[in-house]
Amino acid sequence: MKKRILSVALVLCALTGFASAQSSEIKITVGEQFVDSLLNAVFTNLDSPSVAISDDSSSGCNETIRLKREVDGVKTSVRFRGGEISAPLAFEGNYNPPLIGCIDFSGWADTTIDIVYDRNRDAIVGRARVSNVNLSGTGGVGSSLLARFVQSSIDEKVNPIEIVKLDKLSFLLPIQNSGKLRMKATNVRHQVRDRTIDIYIAYEFVKAS
């Protein structure tokens, strides 16, 4: 009987310390193959993501950039290489330059993505930085101006990209005959490896009401 009481007391002490002060991390590893499968599902089952490059609707030209799976042999993808997250983005769209009229264009943008923890949003967000825009299909008409539009549209209208809010990564742990603990996500860091990314989520354990 004394041994049973001692065992229960030790468990209670362990749980008390665990709930009030203990913190830890879990690691999620995501590979390029998983991201490619996700992108295939997006382009197969959903409408192509698009961004407006002009707020003027009077021209009758739908001035937008639409993300495409592939243009000129370049696929929209995410690559984990050299400690960075790179993302070539294939696109097509329409543009209405002055005195010319509505034209079609296509191409791809060389993009780098930074992942950060946004405390104000309490979320993991990505920030895309466009380093270069390659255009085809315009015959040289307005290509330099259009390249600036593409870059500014991605930089200004897409960022920040909310990946997941931390409350979605928090969950309850029911302890039989004792109550519940909550695993509360408090921070996120990541490490880019060759063809994979490791995402570390820091948790604290608190008593759930």
Secondary structure as UniProt FT lines:
FT   HELIX           2..20
FT   STRAND          23..31
FT   HELIX           32..45
FT   STRAND          50..52
FT   TURN            58..59
FT   STRAND          64..68
FT   STRAND          70..71
FT   TURN            72..73
FT   STRAND          74..75
FT   STRAND          79..81
FT   TURN            82..83
FT   STRAND          84..86
FT   STRAND          89..95
FT   TURN            98..100
FT   STRAND          103..118
FT   TURN            119..122
FT   STRAND          123..136
FT   TURN            139..142
FT   HELIX           143..153
FT   HELIX           154..158
FT   STRAND          161..165
FT   HELIX           166..169
FT   STRAND          171..175
FT   TURN            176..178
FT   STRAND          179..192
FT   STRAND          196..207
//
